[in-house]
Amino acid sequence: MFDCGKIAIIGGGSWATAIAKIVINNTKHIGWYMRRDDRISDFKRLGHNPAYLTSVHFNIDDIFFTSDINEIVKNYDTLVFVTPSPYLKNHLRKLRVPIRDKFIITAIKGIVPDENLVCSEYFHEVFDVPYDNLACIGGPSHAEEVALERLSYLTVACSDKDKAESFTEALKGRYIKTKTSSDVIGIEYGSVLKNVYAIAAGICAGLKYGDNFQAVLMSNSLQEMSRFLTCVHPTQRKMEDSAYIGDLLVTGYSNFSRNRTFGTMIGKGYSVKSAQMEMEMVAEGYYGTKCMKEINRHMHVNMPILDAVYNILYERITPQVEIKLLTDSFR
């Protein structure tokens, strides 16, 4: 059985904090890279993340904190990346220590901007990490519910089944159930697309479309996601698995969903910039929409929902006009 060894968290946001809470319950020690020294100092003083999920308390003696990513990479075997996708490249530019032989797990639900690659593809192509050393964590999972210890189900995907099984041991517990998959690329792209569809759901909510239409929107979103995944990474997968439809539904319907919240503001008439400023958090789907639109220019998959969200966010088509056109395309 593969041994994950010493595990480190890369990132300081809400999902990073939630994963740290889960892992430390099972391993009793983690490394934790955060970019800002002042956040680390406050964390040590308060016993909790000063900016995110402040109700989750940690035993500081169980955590090795550092703002030096090279120190973390040098001393830890399994690296769990949980930074917003737009900032991943900036963190990795600081790397001087090779990561090829590390077990890399991405819990980032986004695409690397400018590269138009999901994170596992980026680590493979840029840092030469073999695919059997790359894994991802799939939902459905809101950090806030993990913090509240509400029952959640996570999928760990890796082409090496032993490695996937090993990391599930660091996650499973009283309120976390786990399963494994080999569909890393599919789950990563699915997690990007569900954010786009959650923005669409939010826009429609802001426009006062009701539950009946939202159900049709989610149904069509799943079909659109399936068409794209089949094109970009054909393999045996069941779209009814929780890593696909479950993650789509929770992100599209939940009040915890920042992408739905962002979309709702757009539907109510906020500009993109004003919505981003008021949220003070990253809605990954905003960046994911542009990346997926650029990727699909080469794939030529029929994706009317993606196109509609892109037109609203980037082409400044009014939501009322664009969503009306979208509704006419549904059956």
N, C-alpha and C positions, 0 to 999 in steps of 0.2 A: 504494500500500500504506500502510495506517495505521501511524503510528509511535507506539509506547507512550511514547516520551520517557523521562524519568527516573522510576524505579520505587522506591516506598517500601513497606516492610512495617509493618503496624500490629498489634502484638502481640508478646509475649515468650515464648510457650510452646514446646512441642516441635514442633508443626506449623509455627509461624511460623519457627522456627529451621531446619527442614528446607527450607522454601520459600526462605528467604534463602540457604541454601547452594546451592540449584539456580540461583536467579536470578543471584547474584553471579558464578557460574562463566561466565555468558554476557555479563553487562553490565559487569563489573569495578567497578561502583559501585552502592550502594543507600542510600536513607535508611531509618532504622529508628526507629520510635517505640516506646518502652517507658515504662510508667507510672512506674516507680520509678527515681530517680536513683542509688540505691545499687547496683541491678542493672547499670545502665549503667557505673558506675565499676568494678565488679568485672569486667564483660565487657571493658572496655578494658585492665585490668591483666592479666587472665588470657589474653585472646585467644580466649575461648569463652564461651558462655552459662553463667553460674555455676549455673543451676538446672535446665536442660534440655539433653539431648543434649550432655553435657559433652565427649564425644570429638570433636565437630566443631569444628575450629579455623578461625579467620578471620584474614585480613589486616585489621587494624583500620583501616589507612589507607584502605581501600576503602569504609568505612561512615561515614555521617553519623548519629550517634546524637542523639536528643533526647527529653525527656519532655514536650515542648510539641507537642501534636497540630496546633495551628494553624501552627506553623513547618513541619511536614512537609507539610501540605495546601497551604500557600502556595508551596512550592519544588519540589514533585514533581507529575508529570503523571498517573501511574498509581498508584493506592493499593490495596494488597492487604490486605484486612482478615482477620486471623487471630486474633481474640480469642474466648474462649468466649462463646456467644450470651447467657448471662445478664448479662454485663458490657458488652455493646456499647453500650447506651443511656447508661451512665455515662461512657464515653469520648466519645461523640458530644455529650453535653451541654456539653462544654468548647469545642465548635466555634464560632468566630466568623468563620471564612473560608468562603465558599460552596464547595460541592463539585459543583454542578450540571454544570459543564463538565469535571470530572475523569473519567477512565476508572476506574470502581470495580470491583474484582474481589473477590468474597467467597470465602474458603476456609473459611468457618464452617459447620460441619455441625450446625446447630441452628436453632431458631425464636426470634424475639425475644419474650421473655415479656411478658405483659400485652397486647401488640399482636396476638399470634397470627398473625404474618406471617413468611414466610421473608425472609432479609436483603435480597434484591433488591427485593421488594415494599416493605419498610420504607424503603429508600433512595429508592425512587420516590415513595412516598406522603408521607413526612415531609420529605425534602430535595429533592424535585422533580427527581431525577436521571432523565433520559430512559432508557427501557429499552435503547436502543442504546448507552448508555454504561455498561451494567451487565453483568457477566459473573460466572461462578462456575467454580471448579475442582472437578471430580469425580474420585473414586478409581477403582479401589481403591488405597489408599496409606497405609501406616503410616509415621509420621515416623521411627520407629526403623530401618526398612528403608532409607529414603532416606539416613539418616545412615550406614548401612553400605554404601551404594552398590550395593544389590541392585536388579536390574532392576525398574522400576515403570512403569505406564502411567497417564497422566493425561489427562482430557478437559477442554478449555476450552470452555464454552458461552457464547454471546452471540448476540443477534438480528442483530448486525452481523458477518457472517462474516469480513470483513477484519480487524476488531479481534480476533476470536478467533484467527485465524491469526497475527497479529502477536505476540500474547502467547505463543503456543506457541513462538516463536523464543527467548523468554527462558527457557523451561523445558527444551526438548529437549536431550539430550546423550547421553553414552556409556551411562548407566544409566537415562535417562528417555525414554520414547517418548510421543508426544502425538497427539491427534486433536481434532477440533472437533465442536461440536453447536450447535443453536439452541435446545435444550430447557432453558433456564435454570431455569424454575420446576419442571419435572419432576425434574431432577437435584437441585435443592435439597430438595424434599420427599422424594425418595427417600433422600437422605443423612440426613434426620431419621428417617425410618422405619426405616432399617437399624440405627440405634442402638437403637431400641425392640426390634427383633427380636433384636439381639445380647444385650440384657438377658434376653429370653425364653430364648435359647439358654443363657446362663449359669445362669439359674435351673434349667433342666432338667438341666444338668451338675451343679449343686450337689445336685440331688435324685437323682442317679445314673441318669438316663435315658441310654441308650446311643447309639451312632452311628446305629443304624437309625432311631430316633425323631428324632434331630437332623436327619437328611436329610429326613424328612417335614415337620418344623417349617420348615426353610428353603424347601422347595417351597411350602408353604402361605403362608409369609411373602411370597414373590415374587408369588404370586397376589393376596394381599391388597394389596400395594403397587401392583400393576398396576390393580386395581379403583379404588383411591383416586386414582392419578395420572390415570386416564382420566376420572374425575369432576371433579377440580379443575382439570385443564389438558389437555383433549382435543387431541391432536396426533399426528402420525405419529412413533412411537418404537418401538424394538425393545428389549424388556425383557432380551433376552439380551446386550445390549451391556455392556461392562465397567463403565460408569458406574452401572448398575443392579444386575445380578446379581453382577458382580464385587465391587462395594463391599459388597453384602449378605453374600457368602460370606466375604470376608476379615475383616469385622467380627464375623460370627457364629462363626467358627471359630478365629481367631488368638489366641495367648497375649499378643500385644501389645495386644489390644483392651481398653481400659479399661471399655467398656460390658459386654462379656462378663464381665470380672473382677468388676465390680460385681454383675451378676446372679448369678454363681456364689456370691458371699458371701451374697446374699439367700436363695438356695436352700439354703445350708448353715445358715441360721438367724440370720444377722446382721440387726439392725434397719437401716432405711435410714440413720439417723443414724450408727450405729457403722460401717457400711460406708463411708460418705462420709469419716468421720474417719480411718479406717485407710488409705484409698487416697491421701489428700492430693492428689488430682487430680480434675478435673471430669469426671463421666460425663454427657455431653450428653443421653443418652437419658432420664435421670431427668426433666429439665425438658421434653424433647421429648414424653415420654409424656403429660404433663398438657396441654400445648398442643395436641397432635394429638387428644386426647380432646375438648377443647373445640371445636376446629374441626369435628370429625366430628359433633358434635351438630347442626350445620347442614347437613352434607353427607349424612348418613344412609347411609354406605357400610357394608357388612357387614365388620366388622374384629374378629373374635373374639380374635386374638392381641393387638392393641392393648388391647382391653377387659380381657383377662386380666392383662397387665402393669400396667395402671392399677389394677385391683382389688387386686393384691398390694402395689404401692408406695404407693397413696394411700388405699385403703379397708381396708387391713390384713387382707385375706383371706389365710389361710395359703397358702403356695405349693403345698403338697401337695393341698389341696382345689381350688384354682383350676386348676392344671395338669391334674389328673385330669379336670375338666370340659372343659378344652380338648382333651385327647386323645380324648374321646368324640365331639367334633365333627369330627375329621379322618377322611378316608377315603383 
